[in-house]
């Protein structure tokens, strides 16, 4: 199942763009078989003009420009045993 998780207006170049994929990662955790990766699509804005958006891949020559996924999570507390 594919759905839009986040969308961003990108109106300048040479900067990092952040996408919130929290719901997607939660779904992957609950249903690992549903992980088909992430696709980033570009579409023309309201003006309908042509556009070009480039994103570096994980194999890009300059490592500092490669995409990264940062996952912050909390480990559940272990249930305390009562004697």
C-alpha positions in Angstrom: 0.0 0.0 0.0 1.4 3.4 -1.0 0.4 6.7 0.4 1.7 10.2 0.7 3.5 10.6 4.0 4.8 14.1 3.7 5.2 16.8 1.1 7.5 19.8 1.0 7.7 23.0 -1.1 11.3 23.1 -2.3 12.0 26.6 -3.6 15.8 26.9 -3.2 18.8 24.7 -3.9 21.9 23.8 -1.9 20.1 22.9 1.3 18.8 19.9 3.2 15.2 19.1 2.9 13.5 17.2 5.7 10.6 14.8 5.3 8.6 13.4 8.2 8.3 9.7 7.6 7.3 8.8 11.2 4.0 7.2 10.2 5.8 5.2 7.5 8.4 3.9 9.9 5.8 3.0 12.5 4.0 1.0 9.8 7.3 -0.7 8.8 7.8 -1.7 12.4 4.4 -3.1 12.8 4.3 -4.8 9.4 7.9 -5.3 8.1 6.7 -6.9 4.9 5.1 -3.6 3.9 8.5 -1.8 3.5 8.9 -1.1 -0.2 11.2 1.9 0.5 10.7 5.6 -0.2 10.0 7.4 -3.5 10.4 11.2 -3.8 8.4 12.7 -6.6 8.5 16.2 -8.0 5.5 18.0 -9.5 5.1 21.4 -11.0 3.8 24.1 -8.7 0.7 26.3 -9.2 2.3 28.0 -12.2 2.6 24.7 -14.0 6.1 25.7 -15.1 8.8 23.1 -15.7 11.1 22.2 -12.8 14.1 20.2 -12.1 14.8 18.7 -8.7 17.9 16.7 -8.0 18.6 14.6 -4.9 21.9 12.8 -4.2 21.7 9.0 -3.9 23.3 6.9 -1.2 26.1 6.2 -3.7 26.7 9.9 -4.5 30.4 10.8 -4.7 30.3 13.5 -2.0 29.4 11.6 1.2 28.2 14.8 3.0 25.3 15.1 0.4 24.1 11.6 0.6 20.6 11.2 2.1 20.2 9.9 5.6 17.4 8.5 7.7 17.5 9.5 11.4 15.2 7.5 13.7 14.7 8.6 17.3 12.9 6.1 19.5 12.3 5.3 23.1 12.7 1.8 24.5 9.8 0.6 26.5 10.5 0.3 30.2 10.8 -3.3 31.4 7.9 -4.3 33.6 9.1 -4.4 37.2 8.9 -7.9 38.7 7.1 -8.1 42.0 7.9 -10.7 44.5 
